[in-house]
Amino acid sequence: MTKRLLTFAFFLSFVNAATAQVRLDEAKEKIKERQSERPARSSRPDRSGESRDASDQSQQRSAQSYSSLQDNFFLRIIGHVTYGAFIGYYRLEEHLNHPLSRYPFCTATEGNHIAERPGNQTRRARIDVTDRFLVSNTTVGNQLSVRLRPTPYFFFEGSYTHISELFGSILDGSNGDKDRRTRFSLFNATLCYDRIRTESFNLGWLIGWRHLGEGLDADALVTGLQMEVFMGEGISLTAAYKGGFVYGLGVNESDAHLRFHFGRFAGSIGLERIVISDYKKNMAAFGLSLYL
């Protein structure tokens, strides 16, 4: 276990050494430019009227073709495969029926889900609260996330990330126009589903809504993956990716954390990476979690 911790610490120090080549305010201005261009693009004259009749006929033929394919054998196969990949078949996969634990490592080796039902070790519902302090060479921030687990099968997560990029006299004592800081906030509200729910590992997908604040006021779809590996001795490794686009520009979050569990509490150390168009920032993260 000590070797794993040293490997993770080395990885963290190596990755966190990378710095953003583009400042946060430049990335925000790029999003604002795309935001202002959108009405102009939509106001362009519509020249599709000349081919509207041909387009309508094509759409009718496409609709008829689609209707005839609904009962197609191959479409049914694709439907079964898609359902199996994203949801799973509860009658065939025993791990999908594992109940929710009271908290991770409530038994010696089991994490969020447990294989058996040892009485008071299970919960019908649970709330996980995590707060992290984020820091890098020019950036500080905070991330608060709340997971509402009404059932063992899916959960809702709300997360709020706020970062401030510091430069100018705040860092080096200089004066002038650069004596300021740039702020950025990101709110996610997602539906999450753990496709794999074993005693020592869970992996799933998420989908939901994203809002960018601090003067941007933009909304977008967010999708991603999240996982947690329970390695024993009260230690787990979590990782997540939340991706999306705002006016055609990528806005992504990814993280990896080592968690140290102490009953209903946990401490963590890890890495948070935020990408906003050309802006890329790696930050060390130190967090505390509470399981209710």
C-alpha positions in Angstrom: 0.0 0.0 0.0 2.9 2.4 0.8 4.2 1.8 -2.7 0.9 2.8 -4.2 0.8 6.0 -2.2 4.3 7.0 -3.3 3.4 6.2 -6.9 0.3 8.4 -6.7 2.2 11.2 -5.0 4.9 11.2 -7.8 2.2 11.2 -10.5 0.4 14.1 -8.8 3.6 16.2 -8.5 4.5 15.5 -12.1 1.2 16.3 -13.6 0.6 19.4 -11.5 3.8 20.9 -12.7 2.0 21.8 -16.0 0.7 25.3 -16.2 -1.9 27.0 -18.4 -0.6 28.6 -21.6 -3.7 30.8 -21.8 -5.0 32.9 -19.0 -8.5 32.4 -17.6 -9.8 35.8 -18.6 -8.7 35.1 -22.2 -10.7 31.8 -22.2 -13.8 33.7 -20.8 -13.5 36.3 -23.5 -13.4 33.7 -26.2 -16.7 32.2 -24.9 -18.3 35.7 -24.8 -17.2 36.2 -28.4 -18.9 33.0 -29.5 -22.0 34.0 -27.4 -22.2 37.4 -29.2 -21.8 35.7 -32.6 -24.7 33.3 -32.2 -27.5 35.9 -32.8 -25.7 37.2 -35.9 -25.5 33.7 -37.4 -29.2 33.0 -36.8 -30.2 36.3 -38.4 -28.7 35.4 -41.8 -31.3 35.1 -44.6 -32.8 31.7 -45.2 -32.1 30.5 -48.7 -33.5 27.1 -48.4 -36.9 28.0 -49.9 -35.8 27.2 -53.4 -35.3 23.5 -52.6 -38.0 23.2 -50.0 -40.3 21.0 -52.1 -37.5 18.6 -52.9 -36.5 18.6 -49.2 -40.1 17.8 -48.1 -40.3 14.9 -50.5 -36.9 13.6 -49.3 -38.1 13.9 -45.7 -41.3 11.9 -46.5 -39.3 9.2 -48.1 -36.9 9.1 -45.1 -39.9 8.9 -42.7 -41.4 6.0 -44.6 -38.1 4.2 -44.7 -37.6 4.7 -40.9 -41.1 3.3 -40.2 -40.4 0.2 -42.2 -37.2 -0.4 -40.2 -38.7 -0.1 -36.8 -39.5 -3.8 -36.7 -36.2 -4.8 -38.3 -34.3 -7.6 -36.6 -31.0 -5.7 -36.6 -32.5 -2.7 -34.8 -33.8 -4.9 -32.1 -30.4 -6.4 -31.6 -28.9 -2.9 -31.4 -31.5 -1.9 -28.8 -30.7 -4.9 -26.7 -26.9 -4.3 -26.9 -27.4 -0.6 -26.0 -29.6 -1.4 -23.1 -27.2 -4.0 -21.8 -24.2 -1.7 -22.1 -25.8 1.3 -20.3 -28.3 -0.3 -17.9 -27.6 -4.0 -17.7 -29.8 -7.0 -17.1 -30.6 -7.5 -13.4 -31.6 -11.1 -13.8 -28.2 -12.1 -15.3 -25.8 -9.8 -13.5 -25.8 -10.4 -9.7 -23.7 -7.3 -8.9 -26.5 -5.0 -10.1 -28.6 -6.1 -7.1 -26.0 -5.4 -4.5 -27.5 -3.1 -1.8 -26.1 0.3 -0.8 -23.7 0.3 2.2 -24.1 2.7 5.2 -20.8 4.2 4.3 -17.6 3.0 2.4 -15.7 0.4 4.4 -18.4 -0.1 6.9 -17.1 -3.7 6.6 -13.4 -4.4 6.2 -13.3 -4.8 2.5 -16.5 -3.5 1.0 -17.1 -0.1 -0.5 -20.3 1.7 -1.7 -22.1 -1.6 -2.4 -22.0 -4.9 -0.4 -22.5 -8.4 -1.6 -24.6 -9.7 1.3 -27.2 -8.1 3.5 -25.7 -8.2 7.0 -28.6 -6.4 8.7 -27.7 -2.8 9.8 -24.8 -2.6 7.3 -27.1 -1.6 4.4 -29.0 1.6 3.7 -32.0 2.3 1.5 -30.8 5.9 0.9 -27.6 7.9 1.6 -26.2 11.4 1.2 -22.5 12.0 0.4 -21.0 15.5 0.9 -17.5 16.4 -0.2 -15.7 19.7 -0.1 -12.3 20.3 -1.7 -9.8 23.1 -1.6 -8.0 23.6 -4.9 -4.7 25.3 -5.4 -1.9 25.7 -8.0 0.9 28.2 -8.7 -1.5 31.0 -9.8 -5.0 29.7 -8.9 -7.0 29.0 -5.8 -10.5 27.6 -5.6 -13.1 25.4 -3.9 -15.4 22.6 -5.0 -18.5 21.4 -3.2 -20.4 18.3 -4.3 -23.5 16.6 -2.8 -24.6 13.2 -3.9 -28.2 12.1 -3.1 -28.6 8.4 -3.3 -32.3 7.6 -3.0 -31.8 4.0 -4.1 -28.8 1.7 -4.7 -29.4 1.9 -8.5 -28.9 5.6 -9.3 -28.1 8.9 -7.7 -28.2 12.7 -8.3 -25.1 14.9 -7.9 -24.9 18.6 -7.7 -21.4 20.2 -7.8 -20.2 23.8 -7.6 -16.6 24.7 -8.6 -15.3 28.2 -8.1 -11.7 29.2 -9.0 -9.8 32.5 -9.0 -6.7 33.2 -11.1 -4.3 35.6 -9.4 -1.7 37.7 -11.2 -0.1 41.1 -11.1 0.7 42.8 -7.8 -1.1 40.0 -5.9 1.7 37.7 -6.7 4.8 39.8 -7.4 4.2 43.2 -5.9 3.9 45.0 -9.3 1.4 47.7 -10.1 -0.6 48.6 -13.1 -3.5 47.3 -15.2 -2.8 43.6 -14.3 -3.5 44.2 -10.6 -6.6 42.1 -10.6 -8.0 38.6 -10.5 -10.2 36.6 -12.8 -13.0 34.4 -11.4 -14.8 31.4 -12.9 -17.6 29.3 -11.6 -19.1 26.0 -12.9 -22.3 24.3 -11.6 -23.3 20.8 -12.6 -26.6 19.0 -11.9 -26.4 15.4 -13.1 -28.2 12.0 -13.0 -25.6 9.3 -12.3 -25.9 5.5 -12.8 -23.4 2.9 -11.6 -23.3 0.3 -14.4 -20.9 -1.9 -12.3 -21.6 -2.3 -8.6 -19.3 -4.8 -7.0 -18.0 -4.8 -3.4 -14.6 -3.3 -4.4 -15.4 -1.4 -7.6 -18.1 0.8 -9.1 -18.1 2.4 -12.6 -20.9 4.4 -14.2 -22.0 7.2 -16.4 -23.6 10.6 -15.8 -25.7 13.1 -17.8 -27.2 16.4 -16.9 -27.1 20.2 -17.1 -24.2 22.6 -16.7 -24.2 26.3 -16.0 -21.2 28.7 -16.4 -21.3 31.8 -14.1 -19.2 34.9 -13.3 -20.5 36.9 -16.2 -20.8 34.1 -18.8 -24.4 32.9 -17.9 -24.2 30.0 -20.4 -25.9 26.6 -20.1 -25.0 23.3 -21.8 -25.3 19.6 -21.7 -22.8 17.7 -19.6 -21.9 13.9 -19.9 -19.2 11.8 -18.4 -17.9 8.8 -16.5 -17.1 8.2 -12.8 -15.5 5.3 -10.9 -14.2 4.3 -7.5 -11.8 1.5 -6.6 -11.7 0.3 -3.0 -8.2 -1.1 -2.4 -8.6 -2.2 1.2 -7.1 -0.8 4.5 -9.6 2.1 4.3 -8.2 3.5 1.1 -10.0 4.1 -2.2 -9.1 5.7 -5.6 -11.8 7.8 -7.3 -11.7 9.3 -10.8 -14.3 11.2 -12.9 -14.6 13.0 -16.2 -17.3 15.6 -17.0 -17.3 16.9 -20.6 -19.4 19.3 -22.7 -19.4 22.1 -25.1 -20.4 25.8 -24.8 -20.9 27.6 -28.1 -18.7 25.0 -29.7 -15.9 25.4 -27.2 -15.0 22.5 -24.9 -15.5 22.9 -21.1 -14.2 19.8 -19.3 -13.5 18.7 -15.8 -11.5 15.6 -14.7 -10.1 14.5 -11.4 -8.4 11.7 -9.5 -8.2 11.4 -5.8 -7.0 9.1 -3.1 -9.5 8.8 -0.2 -8.6 7.8 3.4 -11.8 6.6 5.1 -12.5 6.9 8.9 -16.0 5.6 9.5 -18.5 8.2 8.2 -15.7 10.6 7.4 -13.0 10.6 4.7 -10.0 12.8 3.8 -8.6 13.0 0.3 -5.7 14.3 -1.8 -5.7 14.4 -5.6 -5.7 16.3 -8.8 -8.3 18.5 -10.5 -8.0 19.5 -14.1 -10.2 22.1 -15.8 -10.2 22.8 -19.5 -12.0 25.9 -20.9 -11.3 26.2 -24.6 -7.5 26.7 -24.8 -7.2 27.3 -21.1 -5.9 24.2 -19.2 -5.2 24.2 -15.5 -4.1 21.5 -13.1 -4.7 22.0 -9.4 -3.9 20.0 -6.3 -7.0 19.1 -4.3 -7.4 18.5 -0.6 -10.8 17.4 0.6 -13.1 16.2 3.3 -16.1 13.9 2.9 -19.1 13.1 5.1 -21.5 10.2 4.6 -25.0 10.7 6.0 
